[in-house]
Amino acid sequence: MKEGIHPNYQECKVHCACGHTWTTRSTKKELNVEICSACHPFFTGKQKLVDTAGRVERFQKKYAKKAQATA
């Protein structure tokens, strides 16, 4: 590995907008993020599936009829 070409890799404090803080390593001393795994809806289980124009129901009806016909 060549010397003098790599950035200084140091401990870094990460602050989320929700107040969650953790330590990692980065080339920067501090990072501020808007959303993290503690407040993101996908990771917290609060994600809502948005049904646009009844597409999910249409899909379920369509394939429920095929499943009944083959059974």
C-alpha positions as CSV (number, residue, x, y, z in Angstrom):
1,M,0.0,0.0,0.0
2,K,1.4,3.4,-0.9
3,E,1.9,5.9,1.9
4,G,0.5,9.4,1.8
5,I,-2.3,8.8,-0.7
6,H,-5.0,7.5,1.7
7,P,-7.4,9.7,3.7
8,N,-7.3,9.8,7.5
9,Y,-9.9,7.1,8.6
10,Q,-11.1,8.0,12.1
11,E,-13.9,7.5,14.5
12,C,-17.0,9.4,13.5
13,K,-20.1,10.4,15.5
14,V,-23.4,10.1,13.5
15,H,-26.4,12.2,14.6
16,C,-29.9,11.5,13.2
17,A,-32.7,14.1,13.2
18,C,-34.7,11.8,15.5
19,G,-32.0,12.1,18.2
20,H,-30.4,8.7,17.7
21,T,-26.6,8.8,17.9
22,W,-24.0,6.2,17.2
23,T,-20.3,5.9,16.4
24,T,-18.7,4.5,13.3
25,R,-15.6,5.1,11.2
26,S,-15.3,7.6,8.4
27,T,-13.0,10.2,6.9
28,K,-15.2,12.9,8.5
29,K,-15.4,13.7,12.2
30,E,-19.2,14.1,12.4
31,L,-22.1,13.2,10.2
32,N,-25.7,14.5,10.4
33,V,-28.4,12.3,8.7
34,E,-32.1,12.9,8.3
35,I,-33.3,9.4,8.8
36,C,-31.8,6.2,10.3
37,S,-32.7,2.6,11.0
38,A,-34.2,3.7,14.4
39,C,-36.8,6.0,12.8
40,H,-37.2,4.7,9.2
41,P,-40.7,3.2,8.6
42,F,-39.4,0.1,6.9
43,F,-37.2,-0.9,9.8
44,T,-39.7,0.1,12.5
45,G,-42.5,-1.9,11.0
46,K,-44.7,1.2,10.5
47,Q,-44.5,1.1,6.7
48,K,-47.8,1.3,5.0
49,L,-48.5,-0.1,1.5
50,V,-50.2,2.4,-0.6
51,D,-52.8,0.9,-2.9
52,T,-53.2,2.9,-6.0
53,A,-56.6,2.6,-7.7
54,G,-57.4,-0.8,-6.2
55,R,-54.6,-2.7,-8.0
56,V,-53.9,-5.0,-5.1
57,E,-57.5,-6.0,-4.8
58,R,-57.7,-6.5,-8.6
59,F,-54.6,-8.7,-8.5
60,Q,-56.0,-10.8,-5.6
61,K,-59.4,-11.2,-7.4
62,K,-57.8,-12.2,-10.6
63,Y,-55.5,-14.9,-9.2
64,A,-58.1,-16.1,-6.6
65,K,-60.4,-17.1,-9.5
66,K,-57.5,-18.9,-11.3
67,A,-56.6,-20.8,-8.1
68,Q,-60.2,-21.8,-7.6
69,A,-60.6,-23.0,-11.2
70,T,-57.5,-25.2,-11.0
71,A,-58.4,-26.7,-7.6
